[in-house]
Amino acid sequence: TLQNLQFLFLQFIKIILLVLLNTFCFTALAKEERDETNFFVLSDIHFDPFISCQKNNRPCPLIQELIKAPVTSWKQIFLRYDSKDPEYRQDTNYGLLKSTLRKGKELVSQEHPQFVLVLGDLLGHDFREYYSSFSKDATSTGYEQFVRKLNQFLARELNEAFPLIDIYQVIGNNDSYLGDYYQIPRAKFFNDVKTTWLGLIRNKENRKNLASTFRQGGYYHVIIPRQSLRIILLNSVLFSANARGPSIDQAAMAELKWLELELKAAQTHHQKVLIAMHIPPGIDVYATLRIRLFRLVELWKTKYSQIFQSLLQKYASEISGVLAGHLHSDWFQILTFGPNKLEVPITGVPAVSPIFGNNPGFKRYTYSAKNFQLIDFVTFYYPIKTKRIWETEYNFSKVYLPNCCNVISQRGYI
């Protein structure tokens, strides 16, 4: 009948509309997913090749072989000598390094990140003392050569784990030829590190960017190809209250002036900025609790913190986030600036090293390819005491966003 035909026709139209609507939603969702980009961040690796050395066996056979062998043979040497499981209150041994990078490589093959950041402190704690003890070599030349080879070895391991991806690193307070927090701008260490780190960057322009400023004090910038995103990689050790070395204050001020020029350039070119560093500004909780003099101890010298804060306020609209290590813990906060309440998220990355009784960890961040704001992060960890396998600890958007204020949730900020 006519009514039946009309009914069937309407049902047919509904089915067509439903298919079109589902197709539209799927396409929109797929487009939204494509607009999200990942990157991985590791910090405080603190690789310690001396863990397998016996206290009563000096010089250590492992260290003797490493000193004599080319860097290309170091992996095979570690496989023979350093087979222990990682332990709390120790820095990273080869087994933990291998496990961390294996997990990173697995995630990269699944999620195809844009780049990898390593936020400083490649060397283990008390590195100079351990080297002198287990090598029976007290010369500066021998120590510098060993550190240079270790940096080259770690670069090879990172390259193997993250092939075809640019890897950007920053200087940590343990990364030095002369001891903890000791920095000499334009010295041999920065030149040697520059040469090693250039091999981790595939993009030619970004290699030039690193080469042009790094030797001045261990800082540089990169531009993510085909995106309006500038990453400013600071050497925040120069700002530390514990920084040592000749002309350290002049070097710190020069870096802050350079930072202002970088932020201004980003503003001029309509770019967003990620700032990466090792030591964040703020209160040194560990030192404050240890001293117990009713006095807050700052991580940076006050004048540098004030200048940095004024720069964050001035260029808040350009800054998508600040990433830091050093504290060996996972943390985040949001700074708000000006009458427009512009927000800058600052987030910390947990340490790979379990030296302070922590489980090793690292993070995967997600940002919008449209506005370059940080959207989410996932923390991965390695529970030493229980499973001894890498797994997801938590996802920020699932744990924290439901309890965050609406403004933060709507703007998509961490």
N, C-alpha and C positions, 0 to 999 in steps of 0.2 A: 504494500500500500504506500501511498504518498507520505503518510506519517512515519512509516518505518524507514523509508528512504531518507527522509529528513533527519531522523534520529541517527541512522548510520553515517550520514554525511557529517553531522555534528561531532560524532565520536571520532571520525576520521580526522577532522580538523583539530580536535583536542590532542590526538596522538601526534600529529605533525607538529603542533605547537610545543608539546611536551618534549619531543625529540630535539627540536630547535633550541628550547630552553636549556635542556641538559647539555647540548653541544656548546651553547654559549657559556654556561657555568663552568664546564670542563675546560674550555679554552681560556676563560678568564683565570681559573685556578692555575692552569699550566703556566700562563703568562706571569701570574703573581709569583709562582715558584721560581721561574727563570729570573725574576728580578731580585732574588736573594742570592748572595754570594758568601761563601765561607772562607775563613782563613784559620790556620792553626798557630798556637802560641805555646812555646816551651820556655822555661826559665830555670835558673839556678841548677844547672846540670851538675856542677861541682864534681867533675870526673876525677877519680882518685886511683891512679894506677898502682899505688903502694899497698892497697888493702890485702893483697895476697902475699905480701912479704912477711917473713917471720922475724920477730923482734931479735931473736938470737942468731939470725943468719944474715950477716952483713959483710960485704955488700950483697944486695938481693940479686939472685940470678935473673929474675924477670927484668929488673931495671937495667942490669948490665946488657942483656940482649937488646932491649929497646934502644939503648944509647948507641949500640954498634950497628943496628939494623936500619935500613931505609924505611920510611914511613909506609911504603907499599907492603911491607912484611909484618907490620905491627898487629894486624888482625889475627894472623895465624899464631903469633906469639901469645897474644891474650887468650886465644882459644885453648892453648896448652897450659897456661898458668892460672888464669883467672876464671875459675868455674864455680865459685861460691854463689850461694843465693844472697840477695841483698838483705841487709839487716838494719833495724832501727839504730839510730845514733852513729851511723856510718855514712860517708858520702857515697856517691854512685860508683859502683864497680862495673866491670865490663858486661857482666850478665844483665844488670839493670839497664845499662845504656842500650844494649842490643834489644832487650825486651821493649823498651820505650819506643825506639825507632821502628821496630817491627810492627808495633801497634799503630804508630803514625803512618807507616807505609800502607797498612791495610785500610785505614780510614781514608787516606788520600785516593786510593783506587776506587773507593765507593762514592766519595763525596766531591772529588775534584776541586780542592780549594784554590783560591786565586794566588796565594802566597803563604809563606811560613815565616814567623817571627821567632827569634831566640833572644830573650831579654837579659843576657849577660850572666857572668860568673860561670865560665866554662871550667875553670880550674878548681880543684878541691881546696878545702881549708888547710892552712899551715903547709902549703905546697913546698915552699922553699926549704923549710926545716926537714920535711920528709925526704926531699930529694938529697939534701946533704947527708942525711943519716944513712939512707939505703943505697946510695951510689958511691959514698965515700969520696965525693967530688965537691970541694968547697969553692970552686972557681965560679965567677960570674959568667964567664964564657960558656962553660959546660951547662950551667943552669939555663941560660938564655936559649942555647941550642935545643935543649930538651923541651922547654916550653913551646918554642917555635914548632918543633916536630909534633908535639901533642896537639897544638891548634890545627896543624895540617891534617893530622889523623882524624880529628873530630869533624873537620870540614869534609873529608872523604866519606865518613860515616853518614853525615847529613845528606850529602849529595846522593849517596846510594839509596837512602831511605826516601828522599823526595826528588827523584829525577824529573827534569823538565819544568820544575817549579822554582821561582826565585826565592831565595832564603836571605832574609835581612836580619842582621844581628846588631846588638848594642854592647857596649863595654860595661862590665861589672866591676865592683871594687876589688875582687880577687884576680882580675885579669890584668896582670902587670909583670914586668921583669924584676921589679924592685920591692915588692911586698904589698900587703893589703892597703888599699886606698892611696897608694903612691902613684902619682901621675906626672909625667913630664911631656907637655905638648911639644910637637914636632920632633920627638925623640924616636929612637930606633924601633921601640915596641909598636908604636902606631904605624910606622912604615911597614913592618913585617906583617902585622895583622891586616893592614889594607891589602897587601899582596895576596894573602890567603883568602880573604873574604871576597875579593873580586871574582874568584872562581865559583862562588855561590850564586852570582847574579847573572842571568842569561841576557837580560835586556841591555843593549849597548849604551843607551842614554843613561840608564841608572848606574851602570858601571862608571861612566864618566862623572856622574854626580858624587858617587862615593870617593873616587880618586881626587876630586877637586878640593874637598874640605877635610877629609878624614884625618890626615896627618896633622892638621892644626890642633886637634884635641879630641879626636875620636867621635865626631858627629858628622851627619850627612842627611840628605833627603832623597827620596825616590818618588817617582810618579807612576802610579799603576797604569799600564798600557791600556789605551782606549777607554779610560775612565777619568773623571775629574776628581781624582783622589790623590792627595799628597800625603806621604808618610814622612814625618820628621823624626829622625832617630837621634836622640840626645845622648850625650855622655854625662849623666847626672851625678857621676862620682865627683866631678869638679865642683858641684854645689854642696857636697856633703860636709857636715861639721867635722868629719874625721879626715878630710882630704889632706894629703901631704904632697910636697914637691915644690920646686922652684917656680916662682911666678904663677902660683896656682890661682890667686885672686884675679890677676889680669886675664888668665885663660878663661875663668868662669864668666867674667863680664863680657869677654869677646864672644863666648858662646851664646849668652843671652841676647846680645845685640844681633847676632846671626839669626837666632830664633825669631826675633821681631821682624827681621827682613823676610824670613821665610813665611811667616803668617801674613805679612802684608802682600807678598807675592801671591799667596793663595787667594786672598781677598780680591786682588786685581784680576786674577785669571778665573774667578768664580769657581774655585776649587774647595772641596771639603778636606779636612785635615784629621789624621790620626797621629797622636804624639806617643812615641814608644820610648821607654827609658828603663833603667835598672832600679835606681833608688827613687821612690816617690817622695814628694814633700809631705810633711806631717809630723806627728809625734812619734819618737822612737820609744815604743812601749817597753821593749826589752831593757834598754838603758835606763829608762825612767824608774822601772821597778827595781832594778839592780842598785841604783844609787840611793834611792829612798831619802832624798833630802827635801821632800816637798817641792820639787822643781821638775817641770816638764822639760825633757830633753828633745830637741828637734832633730830630725834626720838631715835637714838642710840648714845652712847658715841663714839666719833670719832675713838678711837683706836680699838674698837670692829668692827665698820663698815669696817675699813681698813683690819683687819684680815679676816673678812667674805668675803670681795671682793676678797682677794688674794686666798682664798680657792675655791671660785666660778671659778676663772680664772684657777687655777691648775687642777680642776676636772670638768671642763665644759663639757667634752665629756661624763661624767657619769651622769650629772644632767639633768633630763627631765623637771624640773620646780620647782618653788618656789611658795607656796600658803600662803597667809596671810590674816588677818582680821584687826581689830582695827580701821580702818579709816571709817567704817560704809558706805563705798561706793564701787562701782563696777569699777575696773580699771585694766589695764594691761600694761606691757612694755616688751621690749626684750633687754637684755644686750648682747653685743657682745665682745668676748675676743680673743686676740691673733691674729697672722698673718693668721690663718686659719678661722678667724671670726666665731668661735664657738658661738652659740646662746643659751642663757638661758632665757626662758620666766618666768616672774614674774607676778602673777595675784592676785588681791584682791577680796575678797568675801564680798558682801553687808551684812549689819546687819539685823537680825530679828527684833531687837528693833527699833522703830520709834522715839527714843528720840531726834534726831537732825532734825526732820521734814521730814525725808526720808520715803519712802514706805518700808515696810519689804521685804526682799528678801533672796534668797539662789541660789546655782548654781549646775548644773549637768555638770561634765567634762567627756570627752571621750578621751581615749588614745589607742594607737595601742598596741595590744598584741604581735606584732612582734618586734618592736623596742622601745616600751614604751614611745614614744614621745606623748605629748599632741596634740590632733588633733582639738578639738572643745570644746565649752562650751555653755550651754543655761542658761540664767538667768530667774528665776521665781520671780514674785513680787505680792504684795497684795496692790492694790490701795485703801487706807483707805478712801479717800475723795469721791470716785465714786462707783465702783462696789462692793467692799468688798468681792471679791472672788480671789483666786489664779489663775494667768494666766501667759503665757509666755510673758516676756518683749521683749527679742530678742535672736537670735541665732548668735553666733560670726561668723561662716563661711558664713552666708548669708549677714550680715551687713558689716563686716570688711574685710574679705578675698578678695573680688573683688577689693578692693582699696589698698591692701598690696603689697609690692614689690614681684617680682616673686620668689626671693630666699626663702623668708619666706613661700610663698604658696607651692612651690615645696617640701620644706623640711617638710611641715606638721606641722609647729610650730604655736602655738597661738601667 
